[in-house]
Amino acid sequence: MRREALLPLVLSLALTGAAAAEPLGIGRSATPETIAAWDIDVRPDGRGLPPGHGSVRDGASLYAARCAACHGARGEGAAAEALASGQGSLASAKPLRTVGSFWPYATTLFDYVRRAMPFDAPQSLTANETYAVSAYVLHLNGLLPEEASLDAASLPRVAMPNRDGFTADPRPDVPPPNPASRPAERTEAR
């Protein structure tokens, strides 16, 4: 290619780069408060869980008011997926993938409820309400007694039946789980 033909291309790229560096006059820089409001993920080991607590009993009334219309009075499913039962069905011809039969971590339940539920008003539940609903759903699955209460310390210790039902992630950028950091086998009622 001749130099004369390259000159317009080089000038065009230089001007495009300069224009891209200029602010567009829309949006704003993210403040630490804005980032904190969006940084709500919860990890399997409990990192990211907020302060708060909730009991199975408190969760029962909240579930009846906000969740039962879609998920059924006892988590059996209705307009939305079943949340309870299904233990032992994963190897069957018709597995029922519920919180109690399929999900590997109780913290995943909290994370999902916190982010996406209730369907008509996601992220509207307080941390205490989310702990309470999570406690009740775990109770419906036989994983917590009726007297139980959950908080950031106890939720990661709930042993889910399918905890070891997933294979290790073979990607080289995903570290293997640390067996020493695994939560205890069963959460006791508080």
N, C-alpha and C positions, 0 to 999 in steps of 0.2 A: 504494500500500500504506500502511496506517496505521502510525503509530509503535508502537503496542502490539504489532502483529504482528511488527515488526522486532526488538524487544527480545529475545525468546527466541532468534532466529537469531543475533544479535550475541553474546549470552552464550555460546551453544553454540560458536560459532567461536572465541571468546576462550579458553574452557576447553580446547578441543581443541588449540589452539596451545600453551597452557601445558603441557598433558600431553605433547605431542610434544617439547617442549624438555627434559623430564625424562629422565634416563637410564633405560633399560629394565632395567638390571641384568644384561644379557647381553653377551657379547663383550668386547673390549678395544681400546684405541687401537693403531693400527699403529705399531710402532717402526721406526726406520730400517733395522734388520736384517731385519725382516719384509718391508718394502717391497723391499729389495735382493734378497731371495730370490725374489720374484715378478717383479722387473724384469729379465727375461732376454731380452727381444727383441733381435734382431740386425737391423740395417738393411742395405740393399744396399751402402752405402759402407763397411761393416765396423764402424760404431759399435755398441757392445754386445758385440763379441767378447771373450771372456775371455782371460787369459794361458794359454798352453799351446801344444802342438804335437803333431802326429801324422803318421806316414808311411804311404804306400801299403802297405808291407809289414806294418806293425803292423795296419793296417785290414783286410787280407786275412784274418788269423786271427780277428780280432774279428767281422768280417762273417760268416765261416763259422759261428761259434759262436752269434751273436745275431740274424742277419738272414736268412741263406740259407733257413731253413725256410719263411719267408713270401714272400721276394722272389726265390727261386731262387739256385742256386749262382753264377751269373754275372749276376744282376740281371735275368734274363729274365722274372721274374714267376712266381708259384705261387699260393698262397692270397691273396697281396696283389699290388698293382700291380707291373708291370715298372719297373725303375729305369734300365735301360741299353738302348741301341740306339734306333732310331726316327728317327735323324737323316735329314732330307730327306723325312719322311713327313707333315709337317703340312699340306701342300697337297694331299695325296692323299685319296681317298675314305675311307680307313681310317687316320687319323693315329694314331700311337703317341706319346702324350704322356708322355715320360720326363724324368728329370733332364737328360739330355744333349740331348734334342730340343726341349723345351718351356720349361723353367725359365729365367728371364732372368738370375738372379744365383746364384752359387755360395754366397753367404752365406745364401740362403734354405734351401739344403740343410742347412747347419749348424744354422740356427734350428729347422727342423722336426725334425731328428733329436734335437736337444737337448731340445725340448719334449715330443715325442710318441713317441719310439722308445726302446727296443724296445716293441712293442705291449703285451707283458705286464708291462713295468716302465718306464713313461715317466719321464724325468728321472733315470734311474739311471746313465747313463754320465757319466764324468768329462769335463772339457774336453778332456784329451788323447785319450781314447777317441773323443769326438765328432769331433775334428779327424782322427783316423785313419780312422774309418768314412767321413767325408766325402771324404777323399783317395782311399780305395779306390773309392767309387762314382764319383767323377770320373774315376778311372783306367779303370774299366769302360766309361765312355763315351768313352774316347780323349782325354780332356782333360788328363790328367796322365801323365807317364812313371812307370815302376815305381820309380824312384829318388826320386821327389818326396816332399816333406814340406810340410805346411801349418801356418800359425800365423795370428795376427791380422793380420799385415802382408801375407802372401802370398795368403790366401784371397780377399779382395776383388778381387785382380788377375786371378783366373782369368776368362778371357773365355768366356762361355757362347754357344753357337751361336745361340740365339734372343734374344740381348740386345736387339736392335732390332725384335723381332717383335711388340711390344705397342704400342698406340696411346697417345698422351698422355692423361692424365686431364683431362677438360674442366671439372671442378668448380673454381669460383673459389677455394676454400679450400685447394687442393692446388697447391703451387708447381711449376713445370716443373723437370725435372732440370737440374742445372748441368753443362754439358758439360766445364767445366774440372775438375770433381771426378771424372770418369769414370776408372775404373782402366785400367791398361795393357792391351794386347791379350792377352798370354799370360803365364802364370806359368812361370818356369823352375824346374827341379829345384834343391833346396837341397843 
